[in-house]
Amino acid sequence: MAENLSEVIAGGAVLAVALGFLVYAGQGAGLTSGSGSYPLRASFTSVEGITVGTDVRLAGVKVGTVTGLTLNPQTYYADATLAVKEGIVLPEDSAALVSSEGLLGGNFVELVPGGALDNLQAGAEIEDTQGSVSLIGLLLKFVGEGAKDAVGGDPAAAATP
């Protein structure tokens, strides 16, 4: 009988740890609805590397998550919904940028506060946005410019010794 009791206690402990992990993972991914946040909207030309649950950062500190991504059929922009922690007050002229953690790192949404006296309200749209920049596109542009200069596409570059 003592064996059954110890097995039940061990099983209950495993279930409690698993449930705690699921709650923690849901909060980290932004899947749980937190009452301590308010929504903001932003439209980007490209949200490559951004998904629901991606971090929203201000000065490098996580202040929220991306809670929704949809394609706007009229503008062909990606409309993002951001959940920002209560207490983080942003001026109306703030900007939202899709930034990268580095060459091999992931992307995140960076908030850059403006200098306006009025603040964004819950549900407001951030007008100043910058989408993600394709690293491959930049490399191809750089290589293409170098090849054009080497062939003689730029006479000023060829004239310098």
C-alpha positions in Angstrom: 0.0 0.0 0.0 2.9 2.4 0.7 4.1 1.8 -2.9 0.9 3.1 -4.4 0.9 6.2 -2.2 4.4 7.1 -3.2 3.6 6.6 -6.9 0.5 8.9 -6.6 2.6 11.6 -4.9 5.3 11.3 -7.5 2.8 11.5 -10.3 1.1 14.5 -8.8 4.4 16.3 -8.5 5.2 15.6 -12.1 1.8 16.9 -13.2 2.2 20.1 -11.1 5.7 20.8 -12.6 4.3 20.2 -16.2 1.4 22.5 -15.6 3.7 25.2 -14.2 5.9 24.8 -17.2 3.0 25.2 -19.6 1.8 28.4 -17.8 5.4 29.8 -17.9 5.8 29.0 -21.6 2.4 30.6 -22.4 3.3 33.8 -20.7 6.7 33.9 -22.4 5.2 33.4 -25.8 2.5 36.0 -25.2 -0.3 33.5 -25.5 -1.9 34.3 -22.2 -4.0 37.4 -21.9 -2.3 39.6 -19.3 -4.3 42.3 -17.8 -1.1 44.3 -17.3 -0.8 45.3 -20.9 -2.5 47.4 -23.5 -2.6 47.0 -27.3 -0.9 49.2 -30.0 -1.1 48.7 -33.7 1.6 49.2 -36.4 1.8 48.6 -40.2 5.1 47.4 -41.6 6.2 46.9 -45.2 7.9 43.6 -44.2 7.8 41.6 -40.9 10.2 38.9 -42.0 11.4 37.0 -38.9 8.6 38.3 -36.7 5.9 36.0 -35.5 3.2 36.0 -32.8 5.1 35.9 -29.5 8.1 37.9 -30.7 9.5 40.3 -28.2 8.8 44.0 -28.2 11.7 45.9 -26.7 12.4 49.5 -25.5 16.1 50.4 -25.0 16.9 46.6 -25.2 14.4 45.7 -22.4 11.4 43.5 -23.1 8.3 45.6 -22.6 5.8 43.4 -24.5 5.1 40.9 -27.2 3.6 40.7 -30.7 0.1 39.3 -30.3 -1.2 39.4 -33.9 0.0 39.7 -37.5 -2.4 40.1 -40.5 -2.0 41.2 -44.1 -3.9 44.4 -45.0 -5.5 43.7 -48.4 -5.8 47.4 -49.2 -2.3 48.5 -48.5 -0.5 45.1 -48.8 1.3 46.0 -45.5 1.6 43.6 -42.5 -0.5 44.9 -39.7 0.9 44.0 -36.3 -0.8 44.2 -32.9 1.6 44.8 -30.0 0.8 44.2 -26.3 2.9 46.7 -24.3 3.1 46.5 -20.4 1.0 49.0 -18.5 3.1 51.8 -17.1 5.2 52.1 -20.3 3.9 55.4 -21.7 5.0 56.2 -25.3 4.7 59.6 -27.0 2.5 59.9 -30.1 5.4 60.3 -32.4 7.2 57.1 -31.3 8.5 54.7 -33.9 8.4 50.9 -34.3 11.3 49.1 -36.1 11.9 45.5 -36.9 15.4 45.0 -35.7 17.8 42.1 -35.6 19.9 40.8 -32.7 22.8 40.2 -35.1 23.8 38.1 -38.1 22.6 34.9 -36.6 20.2 36.2 -34.0 16.5 36.5 -34.2 14.4 39.6 -34.9 12.3 41.7 -32.5 10.2 44.9 -32.6 12.1 47.8 -31.2 10.1 50.8 -29.9 11.9 54.2 -30.2 10.2 56.9 -28.2 9.5 60.3 -29.7 9.4 63.7 -28.2 5.7 64.6 -28.4 3.8 65.9 -25.4 0.8 63.7 -26.0 0.9 59.9 -25.4 -0.3 56.9 -27.3 -3.6 55.5 -26.0 -4.6 51.9 -25.9 -5.5 50.7 -29.4 -3.7 53.6 -31.1 -1.5 53.1 -34.2 2.2 53.8 -34.4 2.6 55.8 -37.6 6.4 55.8 -38.0 7.5 52.2 -38.8 10.4 50.5 -40.5 10.1 46.9 -41.7 12.8 44.3 -41.7 15.9 44.6 -43.9 16.9 41.5 -45.9 20.5 40.7 -45.3 20.8 38.7 -48.5 19.4 41.7 -50.4 22.0 44.0 -48.9 24.8 41.6 -49.7 23.6 41.3 -53.3 23.4 45.0 -53.6 26.9 45.4 -52.2 28.4 42.7 -54.5 26.5 44.2 -57.5 28.0 47.7 -56.8 31.5 46.2 -56.5 31.2 44.3 -59.8 29.9 47.5 -61.6 32.9 49.5 -60.3 35.4 46.8 -61.3 34.0 46.7 -64.9 34.2 50.4 -65.2 30.7 51.5 -64.5 31.9 54.4 -62.4 34.4 56.6 -64.3 35.2 58.6 -61.2 36.3 55.5 -59.3 38.5 54.4 -62.2 40.2 57.8 -62.4 41.5 57.7 -58.9 45.0 56.1 -58.5 
